Amino acid sequence: MCLAIPARVIVMEGADTARVDLNGNRWKVSTLLLPGTQSGDWVLVHAGFAIQRLDPEQAESIGDLLEELQTVSERAEDGEPER
């Protein structure tokens, strides 16, 4: 299964590379697939590539869902029943 995560572009580093941030985690991604990407944009990142632009509401919704999945996963690992 593949997963893309939302991240906010902090700064463009050249024409096809950006530094992105998600909850304080920062890394470089390629923007070759999204020409015109700018600082402040929200993007979906998969395998080191920004693959789609998101509006802030979409990014927040996906982030909330990923947090919920993490919580459920942690409870399952601890043997807690689902609520």
N, C-alpha and C positions, 0 to 999 in steps of 0.2 A: 504494500500500500504506500502511496506517495502522499506527502502532505506539504502544502504551501502555507506559509505563515505571513500575517500582515506585519509590515514594518514601515516606519516613517523615514523618509530620506532626510538626513541631517545636512549633507553637503555633497555636491557633485565633485568628483575628483577626476577631471578630464571629461572627454565627450561621452565615454561609455562605461564609467565606473562611478558608483555612489557609495557613500558610507551611510548605513541605515541604523536605526535604533528600534529596539523593542524591549520595553521595560528595563532600560539601562544596559542591555546587551547590545553592543555595537559591532558591526562587521562590514566588510566590503562586498558589494554585489555588482554584477555586470548589468548594465542597462541597455545592452545591444538590442534586446527584443522590444524595448519601449523608448524609441527615440523621442526626445523632447522632455524627458523626465527632469524635474526641477526639485530643488530643495523645498522641503515641506510637503511634497507629495506622499501619499500613502500607496504602497505597492504590496502585491503578493510576491513572496520570495520562495523559490524552489530551486534546490541544488545550485545555489550561488547566483541565480538569475532572477531579476525582477521580471515577472511574467504578465502582470496585469496591474493597472491603476485601480485604486479603490477610493470611494469618497469616505470621509471620516466616520460616518455612521456605519458603513459596511465594515470598516476596519475594527471599530469598537465591538460590533456584533460578533465578528469572527473571534476576536480576542476573548470576549466573554465566554463563548462556547468552548474555546480551548482550555480556559481556566476551569470550567465545569468538568470537562473530560479529565483533566488532571486530578481534580478532587475525587471523582468517582474511581479513577484508577488507584489512587492512594488508599482509599477506603477498602477497595477490593484486596489490595496487597496486605492490608492490616486485618482482613477477615471480617470487616464490618458489613452488615447487611445494607442493601440499597434503601434509600428513603423514598 
